[in-house]
Amino acid sequence: MKKYLPLILFAIGLLVLGAVFYFIARSTKETNTPEEETALAEVVLADRPVASLTPSVDGHELTLMIEKIKIDAITLDYELLYSLPDGRTQGVPGSINIKSAGVIERKLLLGSESSGKKRYDEGVEEGTLTLKFRNDGGKLVAKFSTKFHLQSNYKDISSTDGKIKI
């Protein structure tokens, strides 16, 4: 029996190792399918909401306005991500109940606020706005994402990619 003990321990070790790999692979497969990867219904251009970002005079806030919401959804999750000159990315998330809302307007602070004190992020020039519409079960119904480009004190205003100049 003593000469078979190392073989038995080796076989048990292989079984345990195989079970661990199986459960890790199974859990990774389940978590790598986020809701954004699922197929969403295409929303025709006429039914898409109109969103605008308007900077305040001092450039510390953006006013998010969303109009013409024709999507059958209960909540709207928004996320504003922007880049700072030092390379960091900051964000402003939020959720709105849109069941009875006509026009949605929110002030988005480019910075942070704690105990009534505001710290502003300087040098914000570009970022991304993402809107996610969800039904009453919380399931993603529609998702829209667009880039924005803030410019001030420029003689020439251009698009993010530089192809359009005014």
Secondary structure, DSSP 8 states (H G I E B T S, - for coil): -TTTHHHHHHHHHHHHHHHHHHHHHHHHHHHT--GGGS------GGGS-EEEEEE-TTSSEEEEEEE---S--SEEEEEEEEE-TTS-EEEEEEEEE-SS-SSEEEEEESEEEETTEEEE-----EEEEEEEEE-TT--EEEEEEEEEE---S-SS-B-TTSS-B-
